[in-house]
Amino acid sequence: MKVRCGIDIVDISRFVKILERSDDSFLEKCFSEEEMEYCFRAKDITKKAERFAARFAAKEAAGKALGTGLLNEGVGMHDIEVIKDVRGTPELRLAGGALTHAEDLGVSSISVSLSHDGGMACAYCVMLSEK
């Protein structure tokens, strides 16, 4: 069994600026409808930006754990989705190129942790794989 990990950190102010533009085109390129609905449910722009930034960091961290990164080797932004389990714990749902790479590596388990503080959001992703 091999442990594969990835980490990423994102400046939340980037997403505040994106949200202030009132143009969702960037968000639509990066996030699923379900992710966007969750982030937009936050009460204020800073909380929305924190949620988007943490999910962006999770996608980057997962791409690093896969060894492909994002927008590389067929892994797109929509191929990695942050969802929540019944207790509200974040999980990753893989599709497309990300799922193909995970299957090729024999990934049997994926864990992700999200955090934000001091104007930064971060995510850490751990995958257990055969290769």
TORRODREN-250057 format. One record per residue: residue number from 1; x, y, z of N, C-alpha, C in turn. Coordinates in Angstrom, 2 decimals. Example, Ala and Ser with C-alpha at 12.3 -4.5 7.8 and 13.67 -1.06 7.14 Angstrom:
% TORRODREN-250057
resi:1	nu:13.19	nv:-5.69	nw:7.80	cau:12.30	cav:-4.50	caw:7.80	cu:13.20	cv:-3.30	cw:7.80
resi:2	nu:12.85	nv:-2.25	nw:7.08	cau:13.67	cav:-1.06	caw:7.14	cu:12.90	cv:0.03	cw:7.87
This chain:
% TORRODREN-250057
resi:1	nu:0.85	nv:-1.18	nw:0.00	cau:0.00	cav:0.00	caw:0.00	cu:0.90	cv:1.24	cw:0.00
resi:2	nu:0.54	nv:2.21	nw:-0.80	cau:1.29	cav:3.46	caw:-0.89	cu:0.40	cv:4.61	cw:-0.42
resi:3	nu:0.98	nv:5.54	nw:0.30	cau:0.28	cav:6.75	caw:0.74	cu:0.67	cv:7.87	cw:-0.22
resi:4	nu:-0.33	nv:8.45	nw:-0.85	cau:-0.12	cav:9.57	caw:-1.77	cu:-0.77	cv:10.80	cw:-1.13
resi:5	nu:-0.08	nv:11.93	nw:-1.15	cau:-0.67	cav:13.11	caw:-0.52	cu:-0.45	cv:14.35	cw:-1.37
resi:6	nu:-1.30	nv:15.32	nw:-1.13	cau:-1.19	cav:16.62	caw:-1.79	cu:-1.72	cv:17.69	cw:-0.87
resi:7	nu:-1.17	nv:18.87	nw:-0.99	cau:-1.60	cav:20.00	caw:-0.17	cu:-1.63	cv:21.24	cw:-1.04
resi:8	nu:-2.52	nv:22.17	nw:-0.70	cau:-2.57	cav:23.44	caw:-1.43	cu:-3.10	cv:24.52	cw:-0.51
resi:9	nu:-2.71	nv:25.74	nw:-0.78	cau:-3.15	cav:26.91	caw:-0.02	cu:-3.57	cv:27.99	cw:-1.00
resi:10	nu:-4.66	nv:28.69	nw:-0.68	cau:-5.24	cav:29.69	caw:-1.58	cu:-5.54	cv:30.96	cw:-0.78
resi:11	nu:-5.23	nv:32.09	nw:-1.37	cau:-5.55	cav:33.38	caw:-0.79	cu:-7.05	cv:33.65	cw:-0.99
resi:12	nu:-7.78	nv:33.77	nw:0.10	cau:-9.23	cav:33.96	caw:0.04	cu:-9.61	cv:35.24	cw:-0.69
resi:13	nu:-8.76	nv:36.26	nw:-0.62	cau:-9.07	cav:37.54	caw:-1.27	cu:-9.22	cv:37.38	cw:-2.79
resi:14	nu:-8.55	nv:36.38	nw:-3.36	cau:-8.74	cav:36.10	caw:-4.80	cu:-10.21	cv:35.82	cw:-5.10
resi:15	nu:-10.83	nv:35.04	nw:-4.23	cau:-12.22	cav:34.68	caw:-4.46	cu:-13.18	cv:35.80	cw:-4.08
resi:16	nu:-12.79	nv:36.66	nw:-3.14	cau:-13.60	cav:37.84	caw:-2.86	cu:-13.67	cv:38.70	cw:-4.12
resi:17	nu:-12.54	nv:38.90	nw:-4.77	cau:-12.51	cav:39.70	caw:-6.01	cu:-13.33	cv:39.06	cw:-7.12
resi:18	nu:-13.26	nv:37.75	nw:-7.24	cau:-14.05	cav:37.04	caw:-8.25	cu:-15.54	cv:37.22	cw:-7.98
resi:19	nu:-15.93	nv:37.11	nw:-6.72	cau:-17.35	cav:37.27	caw:-6.36	cu:-17.83	cv:38.70	cw:-6.55
resi:20	nu:-16.97	nv:39.68	nw:-6.30	cau:-17.34	cav:41.09	caw:-6.47	cu:-17.60	cv:41.43	cw:-7.93
resi:21	nu:-16.99	nv:40.70	nw:-8.85	cau:-17.18	cav:40.96	caw:-10.29	cu:-18.58	cv:40.60	cw:-10.76
resi:22	nu:-19.28	nv:39.78	nw:-10.00	cau:-20.63	cav:39.33	caw:-10.37	cu:-20.65	cv:38.63	cw:-11.73
resi:23	nu:-19.55	nv:37.98	nw:-12.07	cau:-19.46	cav:37.19	caw:-13.30	cu:-19.09	cv:35.78	cw:-12.87
resi:24	nu:-20.03	nv:34.86	nw:-13.02	cau:-19.82	cav:33.50	caw:-12.54	cu:-19.06	cv:32.60	cw:-13.51
resi:25	nu:-18.56	nv:33.13	nw:-14.62	cau:-17.94	cav:32.27	caw:-15.62	cu:-16.73	cv:31.51	cw:-15.07
resi:26	nu:-15.88	nv:32.16	nw:-14.28	cau:-14.74	cav:31.46	caw:-13.70	cu:-15.21	cv:30.37	cw:-12.74
resi:27	nu:-16.18	nv:30.71	nw:-11.91	cau:-16.70	cav:29.74	caw:-10.94	cu:-17.31	cv:28.54	cw:-11.65
resi:28	nu:-18.03	nv:28.79	nw:-12.74	cau:-18.66	cav:27.70	caw:-13.49	cu:-17.61	cv:26.79	cw:-14.14
resi:29	nu:-16.45	nv:27.34	nw:-14.49	cau:-15.38	cav:26.52	caw:-15.06	cu:-14.73	cv:25.63	cw:-14.02
resi:30	nu:-14.78	nv:26.06	nw:-12.77	cau:-14.04	cav:25.37	caw:-11.71	cu:-14.89	cv:24.47	cw:-10.82
resi:31	nu:-16.16	nv:24.82	nw:-10.65	cau:-16.97	cav:24.16	caw:-9.63	cu:-18.24	cv:23.56	cw:-10.21
resi:32	nu:-18.67	nv:22.46	nw:-9.59	cau:-19.94	cav:21.84	caw:-9.99	cu:-21.10	cv:22.70	cw:-9.50
resi:33	nu:-22.26	nv:22.42	nw:-10.02	cau:-23.47	cav:23.14	caw:-9.60	cu:-23.70	cv:22.94	cw:-8.10
resi:34	nu:-23.49	nv:21.72	nw:-7.62	cau:-23.69	cav:21.42	caw:-6.20	cu:-22.69	cv:22.20	cw:-5.33
resi:35	nu:-21.44	nv:22.28	nw:-5.76	cau:-20.44	cav:23.05	caw:-5.01	cu:-20.82	cv:24.53	cw:-4.98
resi:36	nu:-21.24	nv:25.05	nw:-6.12	cau:-21.62	cav:26.47	caw:-6.19	cu:-22.83	cv:26.75	cw:-5.30
resi:37	nu:-23.81	nv:25.88	nw:-5.32	cau:-25.00	cav:26.08	caw:-4.48	cu:-24.60	cv:26.13	cw:-3.01
resi:38	nu:-23.72	nv:25.23	nw:-2.59	cau:-23.27	cav:25.21	caw:-1.20	cu:-22.55	cv:26.52	cw:-0.85
resi:39	nu:-21.62	nv:26.93	nw:-1.67	cau:-20.84	cav:28.14	caw:-1.39	cu:-21.71	cv:29.39	cw:-1.37
resi:40	nu:-22.65	nv:29.47	nw:-2.28	cau:-23.52	cav:30.65	caw:-2.35	cu:-24.53	cv:30.72	cw:-1.21
resi:41	nu:-24.73	nv:29.62	nw:-0.48	cau:-25.65	cav:29.64	caw:0.67	cu:-25.07	cv:30.40	cw:1.85
resi:42	nu:-23.78	nv:30.66	nw:1.86	cau:-23.18	cav:31.43	caw:2.95	cu:-23.78	cv:32.83	cw:2.98
resi:43	nu:-23.80	nv:33.42	nw:4.17	cau:-24.50	cav:34.70	caw:4.35	cu:-23.76	cv:35.91	cw:3.78
resi:44	nu:-22.44	nv:35.93	nw:3.88	cau:-21.72	cav:37.12	caw:3.39	cu:-20.63	cv:36.72	cw:2.40
resi:45	nu:-20.10	nv:37.71	nw:1.73	cau:-19.15	cav:37.47	caw:0.64	cu:-17.86	cv:36.81	cw:1.15
resi:46	nu:-17.42	nv:37.16	nw:2.35	cau:-16.20	cav:36.58	caw:2.88	cu:-16.38	cv:35.09	cw:3.13
resi:47	nu:-17.50	nv:34.70	nw:3.71	cau:-17.77	cav:33.29	caw:3.97	cu:-17.91	cv:32.52	cw:2.65
resi:48	nu:-18.56	nv:33.12	nw:1.66	cau:-18.66	cav:32.49	caw:0.34	cu:-17.27	cv:32.27	cw:-0.24
resi:49	nu:-16.43	nv:33.31	nw:-0.16	cau:-15.07	cav:33.23	caw:-0.69	cu:-14.26	cv:32.16	cw:0.03
resi:50	nu:-14.42	nv:32.04	nw:1.36	cau:-13.73	cav:30.99	caw:2.12	cu:-14.10	cv:29.61	cw:1.60
resi:51	nu:-15.40	nv:29.41	nw:1.36	cau:-15.87	cav:28.10	caw:0.89	cu:-15.33	cv:27.79	cw:-0.50
resi:52	nu:-15.37	nv:28.77	nw:-1.40	cau:-14.84	cav:28.54	caw:-2.75	cu:-13.33	cv:28.29	cw:-2.70
resi:53	nu:-12.61	nv:29.09	nw:-1.92	cau:-11.15	cav:28.95	caw:-1.85	cu:-10.75	cv:27.59	cw:-1.29
resi:54	nu:-11.44	nv:27.13	nw:-0.27	cau:-11.13	cav:25.82	caw:0.32	cu:-11.38	cv:24.70	cw:-0.69
resi:55	nu:-12.45	nv:24.80	nw:-1.46	cau:-12.75	cav:23.78	caw:-2.46	cu:-11.76	cv:23.82	cw:-3.62
resi:56	nu:-11.34	nv:25.01	nw:-3.99	cau:-10.31	cav:25.13	caw:-5.03	cu:-9.02	cv:24.47	cw:-4.55
resi:57	nu:-8.65	nv:24.75	nw:-3.30	cau:-7.45	cav:24.14	caw:-2.73	cu:-7.58	cv:22.62	cw:-2.69
resi:58	nu:-8.76	nv:22.11	nw:-2.39	cau:-8.97	cav:20.65	caw:-2.35	cu:-8.76	cv:20.02	cw:-3.72
resi:59	nu:-9.24	nv:20.69	nw:-4.76	cau:-9.06	cav:20.17	caw:-6.12	cu:-7.56	cv:20.13	cw:-6.46
resi:60	nu:-6.85	nv:21.18	nw:-6.11	cau:-5.40	cav:21.23	caw:-6.35	cu:-4.68	cv:20.14	cw:-5.55
resi:61	nu:-5.05	nv:19.99	nw:-4.28	cau:-4.41	cav:18.98	caw:-3.44	cu:-4.67	cv:17.57	cw:-3.98
resi:62	nu:-5.88	nv:17.31	nw:-4.44	cau:-6.20	cav:16.00	caw:-5.00	cu:-5.41	cv:15.74	cw:-6.28
resi:63	nu:-5.28	nv:16.76	nw:-7.12	cau:-4.48	cav:16.62	caw:-8.34	cu:-3.03	cv:16.28	cw:-8.01
resi:64	nu:-2.50	nv:16.89	nw:-6.97	cau:-1.13	cav:16.59	caw:-6.54	cu:-1.02	cv:15.17	cw:-6.00
resi:65	nu:-2.02	nv:14.74	nw:-5.23	cau:-2.01	cav:13.37	caw:-4.71	cu:-2.08	cv:12.35	cw:-5.85
resi:66	nu:-2.82	nv:12.68	nw:-6.89	cau:-2.90	cav:11.79	caw:-8.06	cu:-1.60	cv:11.78	cw:-8.86
resi:67	nu:-0.79	nv:12.83	nw:-8.68	cau:0.46	cav:12.94	caw:-9.43	cu:0.29	cv:13.58	cw:-10.79
resi:68	nu:-0.87	nv:14.11	nw:-11.05	cau:-1.15	cav:14.73	caw:-12.36	cu:-1.26	cv:16.23	cw:-12.29
resi:69	nu:-1.65	nv:16.77	nw:-11.14	cau:-2.01	cav:18.17	caw:-11.05	cu:-3.37	cv:18.36	cw:-11.69
resi:70	nu:-3.75	nv:19.60	nw:-11.85	cau:-5.03	cav:19.93	caw:-12.49	cu:-4.78	cv:20.44	cw:-13.90
resi:71	nu:-5.75	nv:20.24	nw:-14.76	cau:-5.69	cav:20.69	caw:-16.14	cu:-4.47	cv:20.08	cw:-16.84
resi:72	nu:-4.20	nv:18.84	nw:-16.48	cau:-3.05	cav:18.12	caw:-17.01	cu:-3.41	cv:16.64	cw:-17.08
resi:73	nu:-2.93	nv:15.96	nw:-18.07	cau:-3.15	cav:14.53	caw:-18.23	cu:-4.63	cv:14.15	cw:-18.16
resi:74	nu:-5.48	nv:15.01	nw:-18.68	cau:-6.90	cav:14.72	caw:-18.75	cu:-7.69	cv:14.96	cw:-17.48
resi:75	nu:-7.08	nv:15.57	nw:-16.48	cau:-7.76	cav:15.85	caw:-15.21	cu:-8.24	cv:17.30	cw:-15.21
resi:76	nu:-9.54	nv:17.48	nw:-15.22	cau:-10.13	cav:18.82	caw:-15.24	cu:-10.71	cv:19.21	cw:-13.88
resi:77	nu:-11.06	nv:20.46	nw:-13.77	cau:-11.61	cav:20.99	caw:-12.52	cu:-12.90	cv:20.27	cw:-12.11
resi:78	nu:-13.72	nv:19.91	nw:-13.08	cau:-14.99	cav:19.25	caw:-12.76	cu:-14.82	cv:17.76	cw:-12.48
resi:79	nu:-13.61	nv:17.25	nw:-12.67	cau:-13.35	cav:15.84	caw:-12.39	cu:-13.14	cv:15.57	cw:-10.90
resi:80	nu:-12.94	nv:16.63	nw:-10.14	cau:-12.75	cav:16.52	caw:-8.69	cu:-13.78	cv:17.42	cw:-8.03
resi:81	nu:-14.67	nv:16.82	nw:-7.27	cau:-15.76	cav:17.58	caw:-6.65	cu:-15.74	cv:17.37	cw:-5.14
resi:82	nu:-15.87	nv:18.46	nw:-4.40	cau:-15.96	cav:18.38	caw:-2.94	cu:-17.44	cv:18.25	cw:-2.57
resi:83	nu:-17.75	nv:17.17	nw:-1.88	cau:-19.11	cav:16.93	caw:-1.40	cu:-19.04	cv:16.77	cw:0.12
resi:84	nu:-20.19	nv:16.63	nw:0.75	cau:-20.22	cav:16.41	caw:2.20	cu:-20.98	cv:15.12	cw:2.49
resi:85	nu:-20.50	nv:14.39	nw:3.49	cau:-21.23	cav:13.19	caw:3.90	cu:-22.39	cv:13.60	cw:4.81
resi:86	nu:-23.09	nv:12.63	nw:5.35	cau:-24.28	cav:12.92	caw:6.15	cu:-23.97	cv:13.73	cw:7.41
resi:87	nu:-22.73	nv:13.66	nw:7.89	cau:-22.34	cav:14.43	caw:9.07	cu:-21.77	cv:15.80	cw:8.71
resi:88	nu:-21.64	nv:16.08	nw:7.41	cau:-21.08	cav:17.36	caw:6.98	cu:-19.58	cv:17.32	cw:6.75
resi:89	nu:-18.97	nv:16.14	nw:6.86	cau:-17.54	cav:15.99	caw:6.63	cu:-17.25	cv:16.05	cw:5.14
resi:90	nu:-16.25	nv:16.83	nw:4.73	cau:-15.95	cav:16.90	caw:3.29	cu:-15.38	cv:15.59	cw:2.76
resi:91	nu:-15.78	nv:15.27	nw:1.54	cau:-15.29	cav:14.11	caw:0.82	cu:-15.04	cv:14.54	cw:-0.61
resi:92	nu:-14.30	nv:13.72	nw:-1.35	cau:-14.08	cav:14.00	caw:-2.77	cu:-14.82	cv:12.98	cw:-3.62
resi:93	nu:-15.43	nv:13.47	nw:-4.67	cau:-16.05	cav:12.61	caw:-5.68	cu:-15.24	cv:12.80	cw:-6.96
resi:94	nu:-14.68	nv:11.71	nw:-7.47	cau:-13.87	cav:11.78	caw:-8.69	cu:-14.69	cv:11.32	cw:-9.89
resi:95	nu:-14.40	nv:11.92	nw:-11.03	cau:-15.03	cav:11.56	caw:-12.30	cu:-14.00	cv:11.75	cw:-13.40
resi:96	nu:-14.36	nv:11.38	nw:-14.62	cau:-13.52	cav:11.64	caw:-15.79	cu:-12.08	cv:11.21	cw:-15.61
resi:97	nu:-11.17	nv:12.10	nw:-16.00	cau:-9.74	cav:11.81	caw:-15.96	cu:-9.22	cv:11.54	cw:-14.56
resi:98	nu:-9.76	nv:12.23	nw:-13.56	cau:-9.31	cav:11.99	caw:-12.18	cu:-9.67	cv:10.59	cw:-11.73
resi:99	nu:-10.87	nv:10.15	nw:-12.07	cau:-11.29	cav:8.80	caw:-11.71	cu:-10.45	cv:7.76	cw:-12.45
resi:100	nu:-10.19	nv:7.99	nw:-13.72	cau:-9.35	cav:7.07	caw:-14.51	cu:-7.97	cv:6.92	cw:-13.89
resi:101	nu:-7.34	nv:8.04	nw:-13.53	cau:-6.01	cav:7.99	caw:-12.90	cu:-6.07	cv:7.28	cw:-11.55
resi:102	nu:-7.11	nv:7.56	nw:-10.77	cau:-7.24	cav:6.91	caw:-9.47	cu:-7.39	cv:5.40	cw:-9.64
resi:103	nu:-8.18	nv:4.99	nw:-10.60	cau:-8.36	cav:3.55	caw:-10.85	cu:-7.05	cv:2.92	cw:-11.33
resi:104	nu:-6.31	nv:3.62	nw:-12.20	cau:-5.03	cav:3.11	caw:-12.68	cu:-4.02	cv:2.93	cw:-11.55
resi:105	nu:-4.10	nv:3.80	nw:-10.56	cau:-3.19	cav:3.74	caw:-9.41	cu:-3.67	cv:2.75	cw:-8.36
resi:106	nu:-4.89	nv:2.26	nw:-8.50	cau:-5.46	cav:1.37	caw:-7.49	cu:-5.82	cv:2.08	cw:-6.21
resi:107	nu:-6.32	nv:3.32	nw:-6.33	cau:-6.70	cav:4.09	caw:-5.14	cu:-7.90	cv:3.41	cw:-4.48
resi:108	nu:-7.74	nv:3.12	nw:-3.19	cau:-8.80	cav:2.44	caw:-2.44	cu:-9.47	cv:3.35	cw:-1.42
resi:109	nu:-8.84	nv:4.47	nw:-1.10	cau:-9.39	cav:5.37	caw:-0.09	cu:-8.88	cv:6.78	cw:-0.34
resi:110	nu:-9.77	nv:7.75	nw:-0.13	cau:-9.40	cav:9.16	caw:-0.28	cu:-9.92	cv:9.92	cw:0.93
resi:111	nu:-9.07	nv:10.73	nw:1.54	cau:-9.47	cav:11.61	caw:2.63	cu:-9.05	cv:13.03	cw:2.27
resi:112	nu:-9.87	nv:13.98	nw:2.68	cau:-9.55	cav:15.38	caw:2.44	cu:-9.91	cv:16.19	cw:3.68
resi:113	nu:-9.09	nv:17.17	nw:3.97	cau:-9.34	cav:18.08	caw:5.08	cu:-9.23	cv:19.51	cw:4.56
resi:114	nu:-10.20	nv:20.34	nw:4.93	cau:-10.25	cav:21.75	caw:4.50	cu:-10.13	cv:22.64	cw:5.73
resi:115	nu:-9.48	nv:23.79	nw:5.56	cau:-9.38	cav:24.74	caw:6.66	cu:-9.20	cv:26.14	cw:6.09
resi:116	nu:-9.57	nv:27.14	nw:6.89	cau:-9.32	cav:28.53	caw:6.51	cu:-9.17	cv:29.39	cw:7.75
resi:117	nu:-8.21	nv:30.31	nw:7.67	cau:-7.94	cav:31.23	caw:8.77	cu:-6.95	cv:32.28	cw:8.27
resi:118	nu:-7.03	nv:33.46	nw:8.82	cau:-6.06	cav:34.50	caw:8.50	cu:-5.99	cv:34.86	cw:7.03
resi:119	nu:-7.13	nv:34.78	nw:6.35	cau:-7.18	cav:35.16	caw:4.94	cu:-6.72	cv:34.09	cw:3.97
resi:120	nu:-6.42	nv:32.91	nw:4.48	cau:-5.96	cav:31.81	caw:3.63	cu:-6.86	cv:30.59	cw:3.83
resi:121	nu:-7.00	nv:29.81	nw:2.77	cau:-7.71	cav:28.54	caw:2.84	cu:-6.73	cv:27.46	cw:2.39
resi:122	nu:-6.82	nv:26.30	nw:3.01	cau:-5.93	cav:25.22	caw:2.62	cu:-6.68	cv:23.90	cw:2.61
resi:123	nu:-6.09	nv:22.95	nw:1.92	cau:-6.65	cav:21.60	caw:1.87	cu:-5.52	cv:20.60	cw:1.82
resi:124	nu:-5.75	nv:19.46	nw:2.43	cau:-4.80	cav:18.37	caw:2.44	cu:-5.55	cv:17.12	cw:1.99
resi:125	nu:-4.98	nv:16.39	nw:1.06	cau:-5.61	cav:15.20	caw:0.51	cu:-4.66	cv:14.01	cw:0.66
resi:126	nu:-5.21	nv:12.90	nw:1.15	cau:-4.45	cav:11.66	caw:1.29	cu:-5.19	cv:10.56	cw:0.54
resi:127	nu:-4.44	nv:9.82	nw:-0.26	cau:-4.99	cav:8.68	caw:-0.99	cu:-4.16	cv:7.44	cw:-0.67
resi:128	nu:-4.83	nv:6.33	nw:-0.49	cau:-4.16	cav:5.05	caw:-0.35	cu:-4.28	cv:4.32	cw:-1.66
resi:129	nu:-3.15	nv:3.85	nw:-2.18	cau:-3.17	cav:3.22	caw:-3.51	cu:-2.26	cv:2.00	cw:-3.56
resi:130	nu:-2.45	nv:1.21	nw:-4.59	cau:-1.60	cav:0.04	caw:-4.82	cu:-0.30	cv:0.44	cw:-5.49
resi:131	nu:-0.30	nv:1.51	nw:-6.29	cau:0.89	cav:1.93	caw:-7.04	cu:1.40	cv:3.27	cw:-6.53
